[in-house]
Amino acid sequence: MTAESAAPLPDTRHRGHRFTSFPVLSPPGPPTGVRLPVRRPAARWLSLLPMLAADGAAAVLGALTLSDTALRPLSVAVLVTTSMVLCRDRVSLPRAAGALDELPFLCCRIPVAWLLLAEVVTTCAAPRSLSVHVLLTGCALHIASGCALRGLVHMGRRTALLRRPRTALVFGPAVSAQRVAAALLRHPGCGVRPVGVVTDRPEGIGDLPVLTTDEEARRAVVQNGVRAALIVHPSERTAREPLLRALADSGCVLWEVAAEAPSHRAETLLAGYSCRRLDVAGPRRGRAAKRLLDVLVSGALLLLLSPLLLACAVTLRITGGPGVVFRQERIGKDGKPFTLLKFRTHRPVDEKESATRWSVAHENEMRRICRVLRRTSLDELLQLWNVLRGDMSLVGPRPERPYFVTQFSQAYPGYAARHRMRTGITGLAQIHGLRGDTSIEDRCRFDNAYIDNWSLWRDISILLRTACVLVRPTGS
């Protein structure tokens, strides 16, 4: 399925393509018509304290194995700091069910902390050093105590959830949603108690009330103190996006549940179903780091590549006349329009053709230098300025014209959700060959998977892979 066949173009009627005529994604904040009371949950750091205390106590117990008491303060400081840094991704989310589940993780991280301690002692406290016996003994005690203490924290969390389970609404097709709800009711130990099913088409008979409108769901949230929402079908994320955003703003936790077959790596399990946490506003963690990476890399590349950019501009001016830079309106984060910059590699077109035609007429007749720019993606380098300005990111979903955003948002569930994050020069879809005239459905799937599983290292790896596949016969 190609992009051109996915969204048929109109005959001769021109539709206005300014963004103000169609909202792609509702703006942040409580959506109009779906307002929920805002609950103020306990400060996030309070929920992290038990696991941080467990890691710190385990590090102190490990340091007690050192016979040289003069080294203990230094050892405690190094081990506590290093352990918390290495184990930070297993603090906020209780992925493991108990002590044994934590053992492989700790066996990989804690030895690194002890090797670093040995290096610090050798460097800062010479001629003292840690023997192999001391390292092995301290590391073993550290792992054992860390495993036991983390197990106690998990046990306490499970006990608290069993006594006061989170009330939840289940979103999805009636049959699948009722099946997931029934499983959760049969397993109260998971700490989630469903109080209703939200679906468009009630089917069959279940044990829970079926809610078909946003207003009914809102009343259920208020009356039952709902604290979680379980989405059992991906289409619900688009169909119920305003309600889900309102739930998130009110303090509810959103989970995607693999009701049919596991389609993603599970962060946790609920009654045997693989689940992962969702953020309808896009990932919040690491935003500053992502922006810093964008500014540093785009600024450095603009300086380093300025001679090449100047050479491309001069060549295009000599061979094709004025109009070297091509400007076009695209849709960015949260559906906001911006002006995208590229080197002009095809004949000048009027505004209507530029905004509403997928491929420019007679594009195959472009000059040789223009074909080289398109094939090597050098025509995209001016978008580094968009990145530096903050209109785009280095890595993210590719931005599209307003006209096609309207078409694709109506044709493909989840397309509008791509605008949770800044659009990018390259992305997960592009490094998998989805450039140019390729499937919009596939691009949508890859882009949302990238946003849901974003990390700074993933951005770096995509940039490195992009550098290896720059020379391709299709444009982006």
C-alpha positions as CSV (number, residue, x, y, z in Angstrom):
1,M,0.0,0.0,0.0
2,T,1.5,3.3,-1.0
3,A,0.9,6.7,0.3
4,E,-0.7,7.9,-2.9
5,S,-3.1,5.0,-2.9
6,A,-3.7,5.4,0.9
7,A,-5.2,8.9,0.6
8,P,-6.8,9.5,-2.7
9,L,-6.4,13.1,-3.9
10,P,-9.4,15.2,-4.8
11,D,-10.2,16.0,-8.4
12,T,-9.9,19.7,-9.0
13,R,-11.3,21.3,-5.8
14,H,-8.8,23.1,-3.7
15,R,-9.3,22.8,0.1
16,G,-7.7,25.3,2.4
17,H,-4.6,23.7,3.9
18,R,-4.0,26.1,6.8
19,F,-3.8,24.2,10.1
20,T,-6.4,26.4,11.8
21,S,-9.1,24.6,9.8
22,F,-8.6,21.2,11.4
23,P,-7.2,20.3,14.8
24,V,-4.9,17.3,14.5
25,L,-4.3,16.7,18.2
26,S,-6.0,18.3,21.1
27,P,-3.8,20.7,22.9
28,P,-2.3,19.8,26.3
29,G,-4.5,20.2,29.3
30,P,-8.1,19.1,30.0
31,P,-9.9,18.8,26.7
32,T,-13.1,20.7,26.0
33,G,-16.1,18.7,27.2
34,V,-14.2,16.2,29.2
35,R,-13.2,17.7,32.5
36,L,-12.2,15.7,35.5
37,P,-11.2,16.7,39.0
38,V,-7.4,16.9,39.4
39,R,-6.1,14.7,42.2
40,R,-2.7,15.5,43.6
41,P,-0.9,12.3,44.1
42,A,1.9,11.9,46.6
43,A,5.2,13.4,45.6
44,R,7.0,11.0,43.3
45,W,10.2,10.9,45.4
46,L,8.2,9.5,48.3
47,S,7.4,6.4,46.3
48,L,11.1,6.0,45.4
49,L,12.4,6.2,48.9
50,P,11.9,2.6,50.0
51,M,13.8,1.2,47.0
52,L,16.5,3.8,47.3
53,A,16.9,3.1,51.0
54,A,17.1,-0.7,50.2
55,D,19.9,0.0,47.7
56,G,21.8,2.3,50.1
57,A,21.5,-0.2,53.0
58,A,22.8,-3.0,50.8
59,A,25.8,-0.9,49.8
60,V,26.6,-0.1,53.5
61,L,26.4,-3.8,54.4
62,G,28.7,-4.7,51.6
63,A,31.2,-2.1,52.7
64,L,31.3,-3.5,56.2
65,T,33.3,-6.5,54.9
66,L,36.3,-4.2,54.5
67,S,38.8,-4.9,57.3
68,D,40.5,-1.6,56.8
69,T,38.1,0.8,58.7
70,A,39.8,3.8,57.2
71,L,38.5,2.8,53.8
72,R,34.9,2.3,54.9
73,P,33.7,5.9,54.6
74,L,35.1,6.2,51.1
75,S,33.7,2.8,50.2
76,V,30.3,3.6,51.5
77,A,30.2,6.9,49.5
78,V,31.4,5.2,46.3
79,L,29.1,2.1,46.5
80,V,26.0,4.0,47.5
81,T,26.4,6.6,44.7
82,T,27.4,4.0,42.1
83,S,24.7,1.5,43.0
84,M,21.9,4.1,42.9
85,V,23.1,5.4,39.5
86,L,23.4,1.9,38.0
87,C,20.1,0.7,39.5
88,R,18.0,3.8,38.9
89,D,15.9,2.2,36.1
90,R,14.6,-0.4,38.5
91,V,13.6,2.0,41.3
92,S,10.4,3.7,40.2
93,L,8.7,0.7,38.5
94,P,8.3,-2.6,40.4
95,R,8.8,-4.9,37.4
96,A,10.0,-7.8,39.4
97,A,7.7,-9.9,41.5
98,G,10.1,-10.8,44.2
99,A,13.7,-11.2,45.4
100,L,14.7,-13.9,42.9
101,D,13.5,-11.8,40.0
102,E,15.9,-9.1,41.1
103,L,18.9,-11.4,41.3
104,P,20.1,-11.4,37.6
105,F,19.8,-7.6,37.5
106,L,21.8,-7.1,40.6
107,C,24.4,-9.6,39.6
108,C,25.1,-7.5,36.5
109,R,25.2,-4.1,38.1
110,I,26.7,-4.5,41.6
111,P,30.1,-6.0,40.4
112,V,30.6,-2.9,38.2
113,A,30.2,-0.8,41.4
114,W,32.9,-2.8,43.2
115,L,35.3,-2.7,40.3
116,L,34.9,1.1,40.3
117,L,35.5,1.1,44.0
118,A,38.7,-0.9,43.6
119,E,39.9,1.6,41.0
120,V,39.1,4.6,43.3
121,V,40.9,3.0,46.3
122,T,44.0,2.3,44.1
123,T,44.0,5.9,42.8
124,C,43.0,7.9,45.9
125,A,44.3,5.8,48.8
126,A,47.5,4.3,47.5
127,P,49.4,2.2,48.5
128,R,46.2,0.6,49.8
129,S,44.3,-1.7,47.5
130,L,41.4,-4.2,47.6
131,S,42.3,-7.9,47.3
132,V,40.4,-10.3,45.1
133,H,39.1,-12.1,48.2
134,V,37.7,-8.8,49.7
135,L,36.2,-7.8,46.3
136,L,34.4,-11.2,46.0
137,T,33.2,-11.3,49.6
138,G,31.9,-7.7,49.6
139,C,30.3,-8.1,46.2
140,A,28.5,-11.3,47.2
141,L,27.2,-9.8,50.5
142,H,26.1,-6.7,48.6
143,I,24.2,-8.7,46.0
144,A,22.6,-11.0,48.7
145,S,21.5,-8.1,50.9
146,G,20.3,-6.0,47.9
147,C,18.3,-8.9,46.7
148,A,16.7,-9.5,50.1
149,L,16.0,-5.9,50.8
150,R,14.5,-5.2,47.4
151,G,12.4,-8.4,47.9
152,L,11.0,-6.9,51.1
153,V,10.1,-3.6,49.3
154,H,8.3,-5.6,46.6
155,M,6.4,-7.6,49.3
156,G,5.4,-4.4,51.0
157,R,4.1,-2.9,47.7
158,R,2.1,-6.0,46.9
159,T,0.6,-6.0,50.4
160,A,-0.4,-2.4,50.1
161,L,-2.0,-3.0,46.7
162,L,-3.8,-6.0,48.0
163,R,-5.3,-4.0,50.8
164,R,-6.1,-0.9,48.7
165,P,-6.2,-1.9,45.0
166,R,-6.3,0.7,42.3
167,T,-9.7,1.2,40.8
168,A,-9.6,1.1,37.0
169,L,-11.6,1.5,33.8
170,V,-11.0,-1.0,30.9
171,F,-11.1,0.5,27.4
172,G,-11.6,-1.6,24.3
173,P,-13.9,-4.0,22.4
174,A,-16.6,-5.3,24.8
175,V,-15.5,-9.0,24.6
176,S,-11.8,-8.4,25.1
177,A,-12.3,-5.7,27.8
178,Q,-14.7,-8.0,29.8
179,R,-12.3,-10.8,29.5
180,V,-9.4,-8.7,30.9
181,A,-11.6,-7.3,33.6
182,A,-12.8,-10.8,34.6
183,A,-9.1,-12.0,34.9
184,L,-8.2,-9.0,37.1
185,L,-11.2,-9.7,39.4
186,R,-10.1,-13.4,39.7
187,H,-6.6,-12.2,40.7
188,P,-6.9,-9.5,43.3
189,G,-3.2,-9.8,44.1
190,C,-2.3,-7.8,41.0
191,G,-3.6,-4.7,42.8
192,V,-6.1,-3.5,40.2
193,R,-9.9,-3.6,40.6
194,P,-11.8,-2.8,37.4
195,V,-15.1,-0.9,38.0
196,G,-16.4,-0.5,34.4
197,V,-15.8,-1.2,30.7
198,V,-15.7,1.7,28.2
199,T,-16.6,0.6,24.7
200,D,-18.5,2.0,21.7
201,R,-20.4,-1.2,20.9
202,P,-21.6,-3.2,23.9
203,E,-21.6,-6.9,23.1
204,G,-22.4,-9.9,25.3
205,I,-23.0,-9.8,29.0
206,G,-20.3,-9.1,31.6
207,D,-20.1,-8.6,35.3
208,L,-19.2,-4.9,35.0
209,P,-21.2,-2.0,33.8
210,V,-20.6,-0.9,30.2
211,L,-20.0,2.8,29.6
212,T,-20.5,4.0,26.0
213,T,-20.0,7.8,26.3
214,D,-17.4,10.0,27.7
215,E,-19.9,11.5,30.1
216,E,-20.7,8.1,31.6
217,A,-17.0,7.4,32.0
218,R,-16.4,10.8,33.7
219,R,-19.1,10.0,36.2
220,A,-17.6,6.6,36.9
221,V,-14.2,8.2,37.5
222,V,-15.6,10.7,40.0
223,Q,-17.9,8.2,41.8
224,N,-15.4,5.4,42.1
225,G,-12.2,7.3,42.4
226,V,-10.6,5.7,39.4
227,R,-6.8,5.7,39.5
228,A,-5.9,3.7,36.4
229,A,-7.1,3.1,32.8
230,L,-6.4,-0.1,30.9
231,I,-6.4,0.1,27.1
232,V,-6.8,-3.4,25.5
233,H,-6.9,-2.3,21.9
234,P,-4.5,0.2,20.1
235,S,-7.4,1.9,18.3
236,E,-8.8,3.1,21.7
237,R,-5.8,5.4,22.1
238,T,-7.0,7.4,19.1
239,A,-10.8,7.1,19.5
240,R,-10.7,8.0,23.2
241,E,-7.7,10.4,23.1
242,P,-9.5,13.4,24.7
243,L,-10.9,11.2,27.5
244,L,-7.5,9.5,28.1
245,R,-5.7,12.8,28.2
246,A,-8.2,14.1,30.7
247,L,-7.7,10.9,32.8
248,A,-3.9,11.4,32.7
249,D,-4.3,15.1,33.7
250,S,-6.4,14.1,36.6
251,G,-3.7,11.8,38.0
252,C,-4.7,8.4,36.5
253,V,-2.1,5.9,35.3
254,L,-2.6,4.6,31.7
255,W,-1.6,1.1,30.8
256,E,-1.7,-0.7,27.4
257,V,-2.7,-4.3,27.8
258,A,-1.8,-7.0,25.3
259,A,-5.2,-8.8,25.4
260,E,-4.8,-10.9,22.3
261,A,-1.1,-11.6,21.8
262,P,2.0,-9.9,23.3
263,S,2.9,-7.1,20.8
264,H,5.6,-5.4,22.9
265,R,8.1,-6.0,25.7
266,A,6.2,-6.1,29.0
267,E,7.1,-3.7,31.8
268,T,4.9,-5.6,34.2
269,L,2.2,-8.3,34.3
270,L,-1.4,-7.9,35.3
271,A,-3.2,-11.2,35.8
272,G,-0.9,-12.7,33.3
273,Y,-1.3,-10.0,30.6
274,S,1.7,-8.1,29.3
275,C,1.4,-4.4,30.1
276,R,3.3,-1.2,29.6
277,R,2.7,2.3,30.8
278,L,1.5,4.9,28.3
279,D,1.9,8.6,28.2
280,V,-0.6,10.4,25.9
281,A,1.5,13.5,25.9
282,G,4.6,11.8,24.8
283,P,7.7,10.8,26.9
284,R,8.5,13.4,29.6
285,R,11.7,11.9,30.9
286,G,14.8,13.0,29.0
287,R,13.2,15.9,27.2
288,A,16.0,18.3,28.3
289,A,18.6,15.7,27.3
290,K,17.0,15.2,23.9
291,R,16.8,19.0,23.3
292,L,20.4,19.4,24.3
293,L,21.5,16.6,21.9
294,D,19.5,18.4,19.1
295,V,21.1,21.8,19.8
296,L,24.7,20.4,20.1
297,V,24.6,18.1,17.1
298,S,22.6,20.5,14.8
299,G,24.8,23.5,15.7
300,A,28.0,21.5,15.2
301,L,26.8,20.1,11.9
302,L,25.8,23.5,10.6
303,L,29.3,24.9,11.3
304,L,31.1,21.8,9.9
305,L,28.9,21.5,6.8
306,S,28.6,25.3,6.0
307,P,31.1,25.0,3.1
308,L,29.1,22.1,1.6
309,L,25.8,24.0,2.1
310,L,27.2,27.0,0.4
311,A,28.5,24.9,-2.5
312,C,25.1,23.3,-2.9
313,A,23.4,26.7,-2.9
314,V,25.8,28.2,-5.4
315,T,25.5,25.2,-7.7
316,L,21.7,25.3,-7.6
317,R,21.7,29.1,-8.2
318,I,23.9,28.7,-11.3
319,T,22.1,25.8,-12.8
320,G,18.5,26.6,-11.9
321,G,18.3,30.3,-11.3
322,P,16.8,32.0,-8.2
323,G,14.8,30.2,-5.6
324,V,17.4,28.0,-4.1
325,V,15.6,27.4,-0.8
326,F,12.3,25.5,-0.8
327,R,9.9,26.5,2.0
328,Q,6.8,24.5,2.9
329,E,4.3,24.4,5.8
330,R,4.4,21.2,7.8
331,I,2.7,20.0,11.0
332,G,4.8,19.5,14.1
333,K,4.4,18.7,17.7
334,D,0.9,19.0,19.1
335,G,-0.4,19.8,15.6
336,K,1.3,23.2,15.4
337,P,2.4,24.3,11.9
338,F,6.0,25.4,11.0
339,T,7.9,26.2,7.9
340,L,10.2,23.4,6.8
341,L,13.4,24.3,4.8
342,K,15.0,22.3,2.0
343,F,17.1,22.8,-1.0
344,R,14.8,23.1,-4.1
345,T,15.4,20.1,-6.3
346,H,12.4,20.3,-8.6
347,R,10.7,22.9,-10.7
348,P,8.9,25.7,-8.9
349,V,5.2,24.9,-8.2
350,D,2.2,26.9,-7.2
351,E,0.9,26.8,-3.6
352,K,-2.0,24.5,-4.5
353,E,0.2,21.8,-6.1
354,S,2.8,22.0,-3.3
355,A,0.2,21.6,-0.6
356,T,-2.1,18.9,-2.1
357,R,-0.1,16.8,-4.5
358,W,1.9,13.9,-3.1
359,S,4.5,13.9,-5.9
360,V,5.3,16.9,-8.1
361,A,4.4,16.6,-11.8
362,H,7.4,15.7,-14.0
363,E,9.6,15.1,-11.0
364,N,11.6,12.5,-12.9
365,E,12.8,15.3,-15.3
366,M,14.8,17.1,-12.6
367,R,18.4,18.1,-13.4
368,R,21.3,15.8,-12.6
369,I,22.6,17.8,-9.7
370,C,19.1,17.7,-8.2
371,R,18.9,14.0,-8.5
372,V,22.2,13.7,-6.7
373,L,21.0,15.9,-3.9
374,R,17.8,13.8,-3.5
375,R,19.6,10.5,-3.7
376,T,22.1,11.4,-1.0
377,S,19.6,13.4,1.1
378,L,21.8,16.5,1.0
379,D,18.7,18.5,0.2
380,E,17.5,17.8,3.7
381,L,20.5,19.4,5.4
382,L,18.8,22.8,5.7
383,Q,16.4,21.2,8.2
384,L,19.3,21.4,10.7
385,W,18.2,25.0,11.1
386,N,14.7,23.8,11.9
387,V,16.2,21.6,14.6
388,L,18.3,24.4,16.0
389,R,15.2,26.7,16.1
390,G,13.2,24.0,18.0
391,D,10.7,23.4,15.2
392,M,12.0,19.8,14.7
393,S,14.2,17.3,16.4
394,L,17.0,15.2,14.9
395,V,15.0,12.0,15.4
396,G,11.3,11.8,15.3
397,P,8.3,11.1,13.0
398,R,8.7,12.8,9.6
399,P,6.5,16.0,9.4
400,E,3.8,16.1,6.7
401,R,1.8,18.8,5.0
402,P,-1.5,19.8,6.7
403,Y,-3.6,18.5,3.8
404,F,-2.2,15.0,4.1
405,V,-2.3,15.0,7.9
406,T,-6.0,15.5,7.6
407,Q,-6.3,12.6,5.1
408,F,-4.1,10.2,7.0
409,S,-5.6,11.0,10.4
410,Q,-9.0,10.0,9.2
411,A,-7.7,6.9,7.4
412,Y,-5.3,5.4,9.9
413,P,-6.0,5.1,13.6
414,G,-3.0,6.3,15.6
415,Y,-1.7,8.7,12.9
416,A,-2.5,11.8,14.9
417,A,-0.8,10.3,17.9
418,R,2.6,10.8,16.1
419,H,2.3,14.5,17.0
420,R,3.0,13.8,20.6
421,M,6.7,14.4,20.0
422,R,8.6,16.8,17.8
423,T,8.9,15.7,14.2
424,G,12.4,14.8,13.0
425,I,14.9,14.7,10.1
426,T,15.1,10.9,10.5
427,G,13.4,8.3,12.5
428,L,12.7,4.7,13.2
429,A,10.5,4.4,10.1
430,Q,13.2,5.9,7.9
431,I,16.0,3.5,8.9
432,H,13.6,0.6,8.1
433,G,13.3,1.8,4.6
434,L,10.0,3.6,4.9
435,R,10.9,6.7,2.9
436,G,9.3,8.3,-0.1
437,D,6.3,6.6,-1.6
438,T,5.9,3.8,1.1
439,S,3.1,2.6,3.3
440,I,1.7,5.2,5.6
441,E,0.2,2.5,7.9
442,D,3.7,1.1,8.4
443,R,5.2,4.5,9.1
444,C,2.5,5.2,11.6
445,R,3.2,2.0,13.4
446,F,7.0,2.5,13.6
447,D,6.7,6.2,14.6
448,N,4.3,5.4,17.5
449,A,6.5,2.5,18.6
450,Y,9.5,4.9,18.7
451,I,7.6,7.4,20.8
452,D,6.3,4.7,23.2
453,N,9.8,3.3,23.7
454,W,11.9,6.4,23.5
455,S,15.3,6.7,25.1
456,L,18.3,8.9,24.4
457,W,20.4,6.0,23.4
458,R,17.8,5.0,20.8
459,D,18.1,8.5,19.3
460,I,21.9,8.1,19.1
461,S,21.6,4.6,17.5
462,I,19.1,5.9,15.0
463,L,21.4,8.7,14.0
464,L,24.3,6.3,13.6
465,R,22.2,4.0,11.5
466,T,21.0,6.9,9.4
467,A,24.6,7.8,8.7
468,C,25.1,4.3,7.3
469,V,22.0,4.5,5.0
470,L,22.2,8.0,3.7
471,V,22.7,7.0,0.1
472,R,19.4,5.6,-1.0
473,P,17.5,5.9,-4.3
474,T,14.4,7.4,-2.6
475,G,13.8,10.6,-0.9
476,S,12.0,11.3,2.4
